[in-house]
Amino acid sequence: MCVLLFTMCVLLLIFVFSCLLCVYCCLLMFVAVCYVYIAVTMFVFLLYCMCIAVFTLDAGLLARSQYSEGPETGHLDKGFTWFP
C-alpha cells in the first residue's frame, strides 16, 4: 500500500511539473511572438521612414537640378528694380 501511494505521489508530481513546464513554454512562445511582432513592426516603420527620406531628397535634388544657379526671377540679375 505504501509503495502504491508513493508511486501515485511521484506520478502526480511529474504531472504537475509537466503542466507547469508546458505553461512556461507557452508563455515563452507568446513572448517570442510578441518580440517578433515588435521587430517586424519596427522594421516596417524604419523602411517607411527611409522611403520618405529618399523620396524627399530625390524631390529636392530634382527641383535643384532644374535650376543650375537657383530660380530665375527675371529682375535680380538684369538691373531691373521696382523702386525708382
C-alpha positions in Angstrom: 0.0 0.0 0.0 2.8 2.4 0.9 4.6 1.7 -2.4 1.5 2.4 -4.4 0.8 5.6 -2.5 4.5 6.7 -3.1 4.2 5.9 -6.8 1.0 7.8 -7.1 2.6 10.8 -5.4 5.6 10.7 -7.7 3.3 10.4 -10.8 1.2 13.3 -9.5 4.4 15.4 -9.0 5.6 14.6 -12.5 2.2 15.5 -13.9 2.2 18.9 -12.1 5.7 19.7 -13.1 4.9 18.7 -16.7 1.9 21.1 -16.7 4.0 23.9 -15.2 6.6 23.3 -17.9 4.0 23.4 -20.6 2.6 26.7 -19.3 6.1 28.1 -19.1 6.8 27.1 -22.7 3.6 28.6 -23.9 4.4 31.8 -22.1 7.9 31.8 -23.7 6.4 31.2 -27.1 3.9 34.1 -26.6 6.7 36.4 -25.5 8.8 35.4 -28.5 5.9 36.0 -30.9 5.4 39.5 -29.3 9.1 40.2 -29.8 9.0 39.1 -33.4 5.9 41.3 -34.0 7.6 44.3 -32.4 10.7 43.7 -34.5 8.8 43.4 -37.7 6.7 46.5 -36.9 9.9 48.5 -36.2 11.5 47.2 -39.4 8.5 48.3 -41.5 8.4 51.7 -39.8 12.1 52.3 -40.4 11.6 51.2 -44.0 8.7 53.6 -44.3 10.8 56.5 -42.9 13.7 55.7 -45.2 11.4 55.7 -48.2 10.0 59.1 -47.2 13.6 60.4 -46.7 14.7 59.1 -50.0 11.7 60.5 -51.9 12.1 63.8 -50.2 15.7 64.0 -51.0 15.0 62.9 -54.6 12.4 65.6 -54.9 14.8 68.2 -53.6 17.6 67.2 -55.9 15.2 67.1 -58.9 14.0 70.6 -58.0 17.5 71.9 -57.6 18.7 70.3 -60.9 16.1 72.2 -62.9 17.8 75.5 -61.9 21.6 75.5 -62.3 22.1 78.7 -60.4 18.9 79.0 -58.5 15.5 80.0 -59.7 15.4 82.8 -62.2 13.3 85.7 -61.1 13.8 87.9 -64.1 14.8 91.1 -62.4 17.7 90.4 -60.0 20.5 89.9 -62.5 19.2 92.2 -65.3 19.5 95.5 -63.4 15.7 96.0 -63.1 14.3 97.4 -59.9 10.8 98.0 -58.7 11.7 101.2 -56.9 12.9 104.4 -58.7 
